[in-house]
Amino acid sequence: MVLRSTPVFRYYFWVGLALILIFTFLKPAGTHDSGLVERFLIWMLQIAVLLPLLIGLHMLLQSINVFNHLNPWLKLTLSGILGSALFVPFGLVIDYFFNLDDWSGIAKLKQAMPIILEEIGNSLMPVTLTWIAINAPRILKLNFKELNTAGSTAAAPDESKAALGSSNDFLTLIPKVIGNDIVYLKSELHYVRVVTIVGERLVLYNLKDAIADLKPDVEGIQTHRSYWVSSHHIQSMTVDRGRNFILTTGSRHIPVSRRKLSDIRQYVKRLSSKNHG
């Protein structure tokens, strides 16, 4: 299993399933008196709500400039804390539905505070630590295939090249089936979506590092905190509903941030002059 090339949906699906089974059989406090099927349903609902919530929140936070300047571990900690807080109402509803909390005699919010505070206490630390743990392989860029074959005398060419830390590590991780004629890159959570003239794939990598790796071989420019586009595929600039875009090969629209707009316009102008000079 090579985590660098594992699609986001598939990875989180299997992680979510694993968490459901683990919590079902470990019988954490609050569900130890429930039957096996009931425990499975409880944790299935919990994970089915919590995991998409954490993923969506983390991706939303990535649109905030300040958040993007934090290191990956702080990002996960922050999104984990906020996600666990947002999950509390859902957790209370699920617990109420399965009679895990005693709401009898509670008529006012003040009377419900002990239950709410207990739910917050039960969610905050476990959710945050679990969120960090399941994303740690992405941050560390673990490749279990490489670890399993570490004792072999001959490693695969691409893996050997990546392990040596060559200047174009990122290029070696792009599946050969989509080629290396890159149109643009897009940051998605801990992945970079690589779009070529042939197709697209997700690669476990940081956009900033990917751009740095490409510089010696591929000319391009970052148009947005989440986008980089190859100069070879830039056709023109366009405006749609007040937003600025770069139009590329294949009629793809790449967003241009307001902060970078002036620089991008000059860059595209220079490209146009060069191509027609």
N, C-alpha and C positions, 0 to 999 in steps of 0.2 A: 504494500500500500504506500504510494508516494503522495504524501499530504500536499505537496506543492501543486499538484495538478488535480487534486480532488475537488470537484465542483462544490460550491457552498451549500446548495440544497441537500445534496447527498450526504455531505459530512454532518450537517446539523440534524438530518433525519436519523442517522444511525446513532449520533450522540444522544439525541432525545429519547430514542427507543431504549438505549442502554441505561439512561437515568431512570426511566419509568420502571424497568425491570429491577434495577438496583434498589430503588426506594420501596418497591413493592415487596421484595423479599427481606430487606433489612428491617422493615416495620418501624420506621421512625416514630418518635413520640407524637401522639395524637391520632395515629392510625393503627397502633399495635393491637387494638381490640377489634378492628374490622376484619372481615373475612378476606380471603385471597382475591376474589373477583372484585369486591368492593375497593380494596386497596389499589388494585390495578386501575380501576376506573378513576379513582381519586387522583392518582399520580399522572394518569394519562391526561386528565383535564388540566391539572396544574402545569405540566410541562408543555402541553399544547398551547396554553395561553402565555406562559412565561417566556419560553424560548423565542417565539416570534416578536414578543414585546421587547426583549433585550436586543435582538438583532436590529429591529426597526429603529429603536431609540439610539443605538450606537451609530447607525448610518445617518440618522437625523442630526446627531451631534457633530458628525463629520462635516456638515455644511457650515459649522461655526468656526471661524478662523482661529480663535483662541484655543479651542479644543484640539485643533490639528497641530498646535505647537507643543502639546504635551507628549511625553514618551508613551509608548504603547501600553505599558503596565498601568500608568495613571489613567489613561483613556478607559481601559477596561474596568478599573476600580470605580471611576466616576459613573460610567454607564451602568455598572452593576448596582451601585448604591441607588441611583435614580430609578433604575428599572425595578428594583425590589420594592421601593416606595410606591411606585405606580401599580405594582402587582397586588398590594395589600387589599384593595377593595374586591378584586377578583378572588383572592384567596379566602376572604371572609364569606363571599357568596358560596363558593364551593364547600367550605366547611359547614356553612349553615344548611346547605342542601343535603349533606351526608350526616347531619346531626353531630358534628365533631365538636361544636361549641354549644354551651348551654345559654340560650337566649331567653329562657323563661323568666318572666318578671321584669324584663328590661323594656322600658317604655321611653326613656330619654337617652340622648347621646351621652350625657355624663355617666349614666349607668353602664353604657357599653364601652367606655374608655378602657377598662382593664382587658377586655377581649381584644380591642383594637391594638393596644400597646403590646399585648402578648403576640399578636400576629406580626407586628412590625419587628419585634425581637426575634421571632422565629424565622423571619424572611431575610432581614438585612444582611447578616454575616454569612449564612449558608448560601444565599443566592449570589452574593458578590464573589465569594471564594469559588463557587462552582463555575460561575461565568468566566473568571480568570483561568481556572484550571482547564476548561474545555477549549479555550482559545490559546493556551500556552504553546501547543505544537505549532500554531501559525506564527506566533511571535518569534519562537525559537527556530522556525523554519526546519522542523524535524523532517527527515526523510527516512522512514523505516526500511525502505528497500536498501538504501545505502548502509544502514546499520546492520542489516541482516547479511550483507555480502562483504562486510568489512574484512573478513578473513580470507577472501578469495584472492588469487594471485593476479587476476586480470579484471579490472572494473570496466564497465561500459564506457565508451569514449565520452559521451555527453556528461556522465556522472563524474568521470575523472577530471574533465575540464572544469566543471563547476566546483569540485572539491579543491582544485588548485587555486581558486579565487581569481580567475582570469578577469580581464577588464570587461568582458562581455558575458558575465555569468547569466544575465537575464535572457539573452538570446538562446543559450543552451537549454533553457527550460521551456521554450515555446515548442509545442508539438509540431513535428515535421509535416503533419497532414495539412496544416493551415499555412505552411510556408513562413518566410520571414520578411515579406514585403508589407510592413506595418503601415496601416492607415492612421490609427490612433490608439491611445491607451486610456483606460478609464479606471479610476480607483473605486473598488467596491469592498467595503469592510477591510479585511486583511489581504484581499486579493487585488490583482490588476487584470482587468479584462483586456485581452489583446485582440484587436480587430485588424485582420489583414484583408487583402483583396480576395482571398479564398474563403475565409471563414473567421470564426472567433472562438477563443478559449479563455478560461480563467486560470491564472497562474498565481500561486501564493508568493507574493512579493510586495514590497513597498513601492509606491509610485515614484517617490523621490529617488530611491535607489535604482529603480528601473531606468529612469531618465538619465541618471549619472552613468549607468552601464552602456546606454545606447549612444551617448555623445561621440565616442570615437568612430562609430560606424554609421549611425543614422542621424541625419540633420532634422531638427524639428523644434517646436516651441510649446511651452506649457501655456494653455489658454485660460485655464481655470484651475483651482486647487485640486480638482478631481480629473482633469483632462490634459493630455498631451497629444499633439498631432504632428505627423510627419510632413515636412515642408514639400516633399515630393508629391503629396496628394492634396495639397491646398489649391483650391480653384479660385475662390473669391470669398468676400465677406457679404453677409446679408443680414437684414433686420426682420424679425417676425414678432409682431405684437409687442414692440418696444424692446425686445431682447436681441442682442447681437450674437451672431453665429458665424463660424467659418464653414463654408461649403466645401466638402471634400469629394474625392472619387467615390462614385456610388451614390451621390446626392445625400450624403450623411451631413447632418447639422451638428457641429461641435460648439457647445456654449463658450462664450467669451465673457469673463468677469469684467465688471466695470473698472476695477482697479487696474486690469491689464489691457483695457480697451485701446488706449493711446499707443502702447508699445506694439500691440498686435496689428493695428492698422499700419504702422510704419513698416513692420516686418512683412506684411502681405504686399505692401506697396513696393518694397525692395525686391521681393520675389518676382512680382509682375514685371518690374523693369528689367530684371536679370533675364527672365524667360523671353522677353520680347526685344532684348537688346542685341 
